[in-house]
Amino acid sequence: MPSVGQWFPLQIKTLCSDYREYNKVILYLIKQSENPLKSKFDRILLEEKRLSEKILHEEKILSRWLDDAASFKEEFSEELSRLQDLRNESLKLRNKGRSSLKTGLTLVDQEQHKIEKNLLPKSTKKEAAPRLIDITL
């Protein structure tokens, strides 16, 4: 049964056949409104209703966003595919550059090794230290 604030006395009078019944209904409604559990339950119901309305509002916003995103995807699909092709090409070029750099570093290392090898004495025999020559006049 609704709380007192939801009923007008004239509406109750039209529903009740005599004055005593009217007083009983009013007392019942007052007791119902004074019941702390009932009022707490009513507050919970109101909060639940408010939250459900808020959720519905948020769902409408999200659905609009999804619709906008779908239309943007259709509108810019050609541009997105072109960007993806550019990304793929960039990846290929980076991989090619990386392999070229490795090859170049290997060649530089080999050349450096050859240079170091050429700087070492060619004979492996122990040579005597050069002798000082006495020149007398």
C-alpha positions as CSV (number, residue, x, y, z in Angstrom):
1,M,0.0,0.0,0.0
2,P,1.4,3.5,-0.8
3,S,2.7,5.8,1.8
4,V,0.7,8.8,3.1
5,G,2.5,11.3,0.9
6,Q,1.2,9.4,-2.2
7,W,-2.5,9.7,-1.3
8,F,-4.7,12.7,-1.0
9,P,-7.4,12.6,1.7
10,L,-10.1,13.3,-0.9
11,Q,-9.1,10.2,-2.9
12,I,-9.2,8.1,0.2
13,K,-12.7,9.5,1.2
14,T,-14.0,8.4,-2.2
15,L,-12.7,4.9,-1.7
16,C,-14.0,4.5,1.9
17,S,-17.7,4.0,2.5
18,D,-17.9,5.7,6.0
19,Y,-15.9,7.9,8.3
20,R,-14.6,5.0,10.6
21,E,-13.2,3.2,7.6
22,Y,-11.5,6.4,6.5
23,N,-9.9,6.8,9.9
24,K,-8.6,3.2,9.8
25,V,-7.1,3.7,6.4
26,I,-5.4,7.0,7.5
27,L,-4.1,5.3,10.7
28,Y,-2.8,2.4,8.6
29,L,-1.1,4.7,6.2
30,I,0.5,6.7,9.0
31,K,1.8,3.5,10.7
32,Q,3.2,2.3,7.3
33,S,5.0,5.6,6.9
34,E,6.4,5.4,10.4
35,N,7.7,1.9,9.9
36,P,11.5,2.4,9.6
37,L,12.0,-0.8,7.6
38,K,9.3,0.3,5.1
39,S,10.8,3.7,4.8
40,K,14.3,2.2,4.4
41,F,12.9,-0.1,1.7
42,D,11.2,2.8,-0.1
43,R,14.5,4.7,-0.1
44,I,16.3,1.6,-1.4
45,L,13.7,1.3,-4.2
46,L,14.1,5.0,-5.1
47,E,17.9,4.6,-5.1
48,E,17.5,1.5,-7.3
49,K,15.2,3.4,-9.7
50,R,17.6,6.3,-9.8
51,L,20.6,4.0,-10.5
52,S,18.7,2.1,-13.2
53,E,17.8,5.4,-14.9
54,K,21.4,6.5,-14.8
55,I,22.5,3.1,-16.2
56,L,20.0,3.4,-19.1
57,H,21.3,7.0,-19.8
58,E,24.9,5.7,-19.8
59,E,23.9,2.8,-22.1
60,K,22.4,5.3,-24.5
61,I,25.6,7.4,-24.5
62,L,27.7,4.3,-25.1
63,S,25.5,3.1,-27.9
64,R,25.8,6.5,-29.6
65,W,29.6,6.3,-29.2
66,L,29.6,2.8,-30.7
67,D,27.5,4.0,-33.6
68,D,29.8,7.0,-34.2
69,A,32.9,4.7,-34.0
70,A,31.3,2.3,-36.6
71,S,30.5,5.2,-38.9
72,F,34.1,6.6,-38.5
73,K,35.5,3.1,-39.3
74,E,33.5,3.0,-42.5
75,E,34.3,6.5,-43.4
76,F,38.1,6.1,-42.8
77,S,38.6,2.5,-43.7
78,E,40.5,3.4,-46.8
79,E,42.8,5.7,-44.8
80,L,43.3,3.0,-42.2
81,S,44.2,0.4,-44.7
82,R,46.7,2.9,-46.3
83,L,48.2,3.5,-42.9
84,Q,48.5,-0.2,-42.2
85,D,50.3,-0.6,-45.6
86,L,52.7,2.2,-44.6
87,R,53.3,0.4,-41.2
88,N,54.1,-2.8,-43.0
89,E,56.4,-1.1,-45.5
90,S,58.2,0.7,-42.6
91,L,58.6,-2.7,-40.8
92,K,60.2,-4.2,-43.9
93,L,62.6,-1.3,-44.3
94,R,63.6,-1.4,-40.7
95,N,64.3,-5.2,-41.0
96,K,66.2,-4.6,-44.2
97,G,68.2,-1.8,-42.6
98,R,68.9,-3.9,-39.5
99,S,70.3,-6.8,-41.7
100,S,72.3,-4.4,-43.8
101,L,73.8,-2.9,-40.6
102,K,74.7,-6.4,-39.3
103,T,76.3,-7.2,-42.7
104,G,78.2,-3.9,-42.7
105,L,79.5,-4.4,-39.1
106,T,80.6,-7.9,-40.0
107,L,82.5,-6.6,-43.1
108,V,84.1,-3.9,-41.0
109,D,85.1,-6.4,-38.4
110,Q,86.7,-8.7,-41.1
111,E,88.6,-5.7,-42.5
112,Q,89.8,-4.7,-39.1
113,H,91.0,-8.3,-38.5
114,K,92.9,-8.3,-41.8
115,I,94.6,-5.0,-41.0
116,E,95.6,-6.3,-37.6
117,K,96.9,-9.5,-39.2
118,N,99.0,-7.6,-41.7
119,L,100.6,-5.5,-39.0
120,L,102.0,-8.5,-37.2
121,P,105.4,-9.8,-38.3
122,K,105.2,-12.3,-41.1
123,S,107.8,-14.7,-39.9
124,T,107.1,-16.9,-37.0
125,K,110.8,-17.6,-36.3
126,K,112.5,-15.9,-33.5
127,E,114.7,-13.3,-35.0
128,A,117.8,-12.0,-33.2
129,A,117.7,-8.5,-32.1
130,P,119.4,-6.1,-34.5
131,R,123.1,-5.7,-33.7
132,L,124.8,-2.4,-33.3
133,I,127.5,-2.0,-35.9
134,D,130.8,-0.5,-34.7
135,I,132.0,1.8,-37.3
136,T,135.6,2.8,-36.7
137,L,137.4,5.3,-38.8
